[in-house]
Amino acid sequence: MMNTFTSFLERKLMPFATKFSTQRHLKAIRDAFICIMPITLAGGIVSVISAAPVTENTTNGFLLAWSNFATSNSTILSWINTITMGAMSLYIVIALTSFLAKSYKLDNLLPILLSLCGFILTSVAPIELGFDSKSAEISYMDGKGILAAIFISIVTVELYRIMRSKNFGRIKLPDSVPASLSETFASLCPGVVIIALYSVLFIIFYNMQTTMPGWIYTTLAPAFTIADSLPATVIMTAFVQLFWFFGVHDAAFSGILAPIRESGLSVNAAAKLAGETMPRIFTTPFWVYFVIIGGCGSVLALAILLCRSKSKQLKTVGRVGIIPAFFNISEPIIFGVPLMLNPIFFIPFILTSTLNCFIAYICTSIGLIGKSFAMLSWNMPSIFGSFLSTMDIRALILVVILIIIDAVIYFPFFKVQEKALLKEENAND
């Protein structure tokens, strides 16, 4: 029955999954978020430095010194955070426009400049508007402006590509004119049209007393709330694990999930720095450190079991794969056991991460552990990342408990695989 089920899913899901994972715009969005990781890492480090884990009853000298340092340098730390995490949407505009333009084999410099111009024009509100919600100046350049950044980047590249391919408004120059100058004149009319479009959008939203990101963020607030809900996060987790089981890497879904996770991270980081209540649960560190412990499939627990296997093959895979799994790299275990397309591991591969998501979400929502506000590195072990991303020691304890639960789930299926391999190994001896 399981073979029939997996065969059915492979026939029906794989064609769709393959197209989905190679879709041009989603691939560019994924690459853009990966590209800005050094910037978000810097912002994450500053967020951690700014959040010394002290209370009124803290007596530890190191923690008190840490807190005093953060307080005395709060202006510097706040500014660094503003220019890193706080300007995330600005960097997304640059990276996404670059990757998308390159996918069309276009010179990416002018599209980048046009996208930057469009994003700043439609996102930065004149101070005289006097918005009560602090939307004047640059407040929508952080995670709240990500959807606007994606929209501006895609529209800019697509319009520029179409107009250039149609030679729209091309000014014919003599052959003696340098190629660089000729290229500039060829792009003149498309550039003017694109900037004119964004100028019109600015005027429209200016008359509405808002900005385009402000309008998008306000209009889609219910959608962000739903995406950050328990059912949505659990369903998204289950689907990512399901597609990975059939060979579609989780990176294929970053084009959709990354804006949600990174937006939540940026909003939480800003709220933490301002001393406000953090609103989001589903963030990038929540996904990396609490959901996929050891990489997709939450294979760290399985790697520990494999190291103690009676099967020579499984023990070897475990010893090779446990260190990568400790640093959230699951591929050696997934391909070594193998887990992918292996009916024996279909249930635990999907269930472990999904259950991790469910438990961690509940614990966060009821205040049993703190919400995440800093992303250090995808490859930071969960037991460290969980603490540093929340500055809550209870988060570390939760991860240890989740690893034990994952091991309990994997154990019976691991024993079935081990038994089958032992028969083969004993027969060959």
N, C-alpha and C positions, 0 to 999 in steps of 0.2 A: 504493500500500500504506500509506504514511504517513497519507494523508488518511482512509483507511478505519479505520486504527487510532485516530487522534485522534477521529474521529466516534464510534467505538464507546465510547471512554473518556468522551466528552462526554455521551453518552446515559446511560451507566451510572453515572458518578461524580458528575455535576453534581447530580442530585436529592439524593443522599446528602450531598454536600458542602454544599449549601445548608442542609439541615436541621441538619447538624453545626455549621456556623458561626453559626447563630442559636439554638442550644440555650440555654435560659435560664441554667442553672447554669454551663455552660462560659463563656458570655459574661460572666457576673458575675465568675468567677474571673479571666478575662483582664483585665477592667477594674480589678479590685482590684490586680493586680500592676503595671499601668500607673500606677495612682493613687499607689502608694508609691515611685515612682521618685525623687522628691526626697530621700527618706530614705535609700534605698540609694546614691544618688549621694554624699550626705554621708559615709556609711560608707565608700564606695570611696575618697574623697579622704583620709580619715583612715588607711585601710589603706596607701595609697601613701606618705603622710608617715611612717608607722611603719616602712616597709621600705626604708631607705636602701640602695642597691646598693653596699655596700662589702665588701671582703674584708680579710684580714690584710695583703695587699700594696698596698692602696689608699693612694695618696699625694696624691690630688687634694684641695685644701683645701676646696672647696665640698662635696664628698661627705662628707668627714670632719666638717665643721660640721653638715651635715644629720644624720648619724648621731648626733652628740653631742646635738643638739636632740631627736631622737626618743627617745634613751635617758633624758635628763634629764626629759622630759615623758611618759614611758611610761604613768604612772598616768592622766593626763588623757586621753591618746589612747585608751588601753584602755577607759576609761569611756565616752567618746563613741562608740566602736565598739560597745560593749555595748548602748547605748541606741538605736543606729541599726540596723546589720546584726544585732546580737545580739538584738534584739527584733522581728525581722521578722514572726514568726508572730502577735504581738500586733497589729501594724498590719494584717495580712491579715484577721484576725478582724473588725476594725472596718470595713475597706473592703468586704470581701466581703458582710458582713451588710447594709451600707448599700445596695450596688448590687442585691442580691437582693431586699431588702424593697421598694425603689423599683420594681423590675420588676413586683411584685405590687400596686403603688400603695398600699403600707402606710406609715404613719408609721414612720420607721426608727429613732427614738431609743430606744424601749424594746427592740426586738430587738437593737440594738447593745449596750445595757447588759446584757441577758440573755446574749448571746454572750460578752461580756467576763467576766461572772461565771462562766459555765460553763467557759470556757477556763482562767481562772486557778485555779478550783476543781479542775479535773481535771489541770492541768499543773504546778502548784507543789507540790512535795513538802515536807512538814514536815521541818525539820532533824533531828528526833530519829530519823528513819528511818536516817540515817547511811549513805547509799548510797556504795559504793566508787567508782561511776562518775560521781561529781559531779552526780548527777541531783537532789540537793537544791536547793531554791530555784528559780532561773530558767533552768537550763541548757537546757531544751527550749522556750524562747521564740524561739530562733533558727531556722535553716533546718530543724533536725531536728523541729520541731513543726508544720511547714506542713500536713501531712496531717491532723493533729488539729485545726488551726485551720479548715481547709476543712470537715471533718466537723461540728464544733461550729456553725459559721456556718450551714450548710445545714439541719441538724437544727433549730436554733433558729427560723429563719425559717419553715420548713415547718410545724412544730408550732404556732407562734404564728398563722400564717395559717389553719390548719385550725380551731383552737379559736375564733378570732375569727369566722370565717365561720359556725361552728355556734352562736355565742353561748354558748359553754361557760362555765358559772358566772357569767353576766352578772348584775350587780346592778343592778336597775332603780331609778333615782333620779328624783325629780320633775323636771319640765321647768324649774323655776326654778333648778336646780343648774347652775353654769357648765359649759360644754362641756368645758373642760380637766379638771375634776374628774370629770365623768361618764366621760370617756375613760380616766382613770386607774383608776376602779373596774371598767370593762369589761375592762381588761387585767390586773386583779389575779389572778384565778384562773389564766389561762394562764401568767402569770409565775411563780406559785408552783409550778405543775406542772412547768414547764421546769427551774426551779432544783432542785426535788426530784429530777428525773431525773438531773441532773448530780451531785447529792449522793450518790445511789446509786452512780453510776459511780466517784466519788471513793472511797467506802468499799470498793468491789470491788477497785480497783487498790491502795488503801492496804493492804488485807489481803494483796495479792500482792507487797507491798514494792516497788512501782513507781508510775509515773504512766501516764495514758492515752497521751500522746505517747511516753513511754519504751517502753511495751509495743508500740505501733504501729511505732515505729522499729526496735525489735529484731526484731519478727516479720517485718517487710518488708525487713529488711537484704539478703536475697538479691535481692529485686526491685530495690532501689536499685543493687546491684552490677551486675545485668544491664543496667539502664537506662544505666549509666555505661560499658558495654562497647563495644568497637569495632563489632561487628555492629549493636547497637541504635542507636548514634548515627548510623551510616551509613544504616541503614534509615529512621530518623526524618527525616534530612535529605532523602533521596530522595523520601519521601512529601510533605513540605512543598513541595518544588520542583515535584513533579508536580501537586499541587492548585493551586499558584499559576499554573502554566501554563494551567490551565483557569479562571482568574479568581477562585479562592478565596484571599484574602489570608492570609499566614502568621499574622496576628494571630488568625485563627480557631482555630488550634491552640494558642494560648497557654494555654488552659484546661487542657490536658494537659501541655504542655512546660514552661510557666513554673514549676510547682512543682518539677519535676526540676532545671531549670537554676538556679533561685534557691536551692534547697536546697543544691546543690553549691557555689554561690558563697558562701553563708553559712557552710557547714562549712569550706571552705577558708580564708575570712577569719579565722575563729576559730582555726584551726590555725596559720595564719601568725603571728597576733598572739601565740599562746602558744609559738611557736618549735617547733611540732611538724610532722611530715610531713603535707603536704596530701593528702587521700585521693582527691579527685575530679578528673576531667578535663573532663567535659561540664558546663560552667557557662554562664551568660549571656554573659560576655565571650568565652569560647571560641567560642560561636555567632556573636556579632556581629562580632568582630575577625578570626577565622580561617576561619570557614565561609562566611558570606555577605558577602564582601568587595565593598562597593559596593551592598549590599542583596541581596534574594533574586535568585537567578540569577547572583550574583557578576558584576554588570554593569560594574564599574569597568573591567575589562580591555576589554570590548566598547566602552565609551564612548571609550576611548583610540583604538581602531581606527576608530571612526566618525568621529572628528575628522580623520582622514587619508583619508577615503573620497573616491572620484572622483564619487560620486553626490551631487548637491546636497542631496537630501532627507536622506540618511543623515548627511552632514556637518553639516547644520543640527541634526538631532536630537542628534548627538554633542556639539556645542558648547553646546547648551541643557542637555543632561543630564549632562555630565561633572562639573560642580561639585556638583550634588545627589548623584551617585554617589560622589563623593569623601567625602561626609558620610553615606554609607550609605542614600541615598534612591534607590530603583531605579525608581519609577513613571514618571518622564519617559522613560527608556529603554524600559521594558517596553511602555508604551502608544504611544510615538513611533515605534519601528522598524516595526511592533510585534513583540514577542516572544510575547505571550500568544496562544495558539491559532494560532500561525504554525508550520506543520509543518517549515519549514526549520530553525528554532531549537529544536525539541523536544529533540534529543539534547544540545546544549551547555548549554541552560538547566538541565537536570537534572544533567548530568555534572559541570559545573564546581564547584558547591557541594559535591556529594557527594564528589568527589575531594579538594577542599580539606579536608573533614572527615576523610577517610581519612588523608591525609598529615599533617595537624596532630595528629591523635590519635596516630599512630605516633611522631611526633617528640616529643610530650609524654610518652608512656608509656615511652620508652627514655631519657628525661632529656636529649634534645637541646635542648629548650627547657623553661623552667619552667612550672609549672601556674599558672593564673589565679586571683587572689584578690581582685581589685578591679574594680568596674564603674563607669566614669566617666560615659559617656553613650552612648546608642544612635547618636547622630550624630557621635561623635568618629571621625575617619578611622582606618581600621584600622592604618595604619603607626604612628600614635601610640598608639592604644588597645592594640595588641598589646604594646608595650613597657611602658606604664604599668600594665596589668593583671597583668603577670608580673614586671616590673622586670628583664627579661632582654633584652639587646640582640639576642640571637639570634632572639627572637620577631619582631622587626621585619624582620630579614633573611629569615626564613621567609615573611612576608607578601609581601615584594617578589617572592620566587621564585614564590609561589602566583599572584600577579597575572600574571606572565610565562607560567606554565603555562595559566592561564585564557585568556590572549590566544591562545596556540597552539591551544587547543581551539576557540575561537570563530572563528579566522581563516578556515578553509575554508568554513564556513557563512555567515560574513559576506560572503565573496567571491561566493557564489551569490546572495545577496540583492542585493548591489551590482550584479551583472551584469544581473539582471532589471530593476532600477530604471533602470539606464543605458539599456537598450533603450527603456523608456517615455519617459525624458527626452529621448533623442535623436530619438525619433519625434515628439515634441511641438515640437521646435525648428524 
